[in-house]
Amino acid sequence: MGIIIPKEIRDSLGITLDTELYLEPGADNKTIVLSSEKPDTVIDPQFFELVKKVDKQYSVALKELATE
């Protein structure tokens, strides 16, 4: 697969042949965002709350599994 970026856009953004570009889905999941900056990995805060609950509930079992 390839993406063709018109010369005018490449020139205005300073994109060259060796520029590293990143793709990610747009907010509407119907568009693609192309960026020269590496996107931040976003982790939902609810994930960390779930990890805390699992650790609290199963900490003994998890520690036992880790030492086996």
C-alpha positions in Angstrom: 0.0 0.0 0.0 1.1 3.5 -0.5 -0.2 7.0 0.0 0.5 9.8 -2.5 0.9 13.2 -0.9 0.8 16.1 -3.4 4.0 18.1 -3.8 2.3 21.3 -2.6 1.3 19.7 0.7 4.7 18.0 1.2 6.5 21.3 0.6 4.2 23.3 2.9 4.6 20.6 5.7 8.3 20.1 5.1 7.8 16.4 4.4 10.7 14.7 2.6 11.4 11.2 1.4 13.0 10.3 4.7 10.4 11.9 6.9 8.8 9.3 9.3 5.0 9.6 9.3 2.4 8.0 11.6 -1.1 7.0 10.8 -4.0 6.8 13.3 -7.7 6.7 13.0 -9.6 10.0 13.3 -12.0 10.6 16.1 -14.9 9.6 13.9 -13.3 6.3 12.8 -13.9 7.3 9.2 -10.9 9.5 8.6 -7.1 8.9 8.9 -4.8 11.3 10.7 -1.3 11.5 9.2 1.3 13.1 11.4 5.1 13.5 11.5 4.9 13.4 15.3 4.6 10.1 17.1 1.2 9.8 18.6 0.9 9.5 22.4 -0.4 6.2 23.7 -3.5 7.0 25.6 -4.6 4.6 28.3 -8.1 4.9 29.6 -8.0 5.8 33.4 -10.6 3.2 34.0 -8.0 0.6 33.0 -5.9 1.6 36.0 -8.9 1.4 38.3 -9.6 -2.1 37.1 -6.0 -3.1 37.7 -6.2 -1.8 41.3 -9.4 -3.8 41.9 -7.9 -7.0 40.5 -4.7 -6.5 42.5 -6.6 -5.9 45.7 -8.9 -8.9 45.2 -6.3 -11.4 43.8 -3.0 -10.1 45.2 -2.2 -13.3 47.2 -2.9 -15.6 44.2 -1.0 -13.3 41.8 2.1 -13.3 44.2 1.9 -17.1 44.4 1.8 -17.4 40.7 4.7 -15.0 40.2 6.9 -17.1 42.5 6.2 -20.5 40.8 
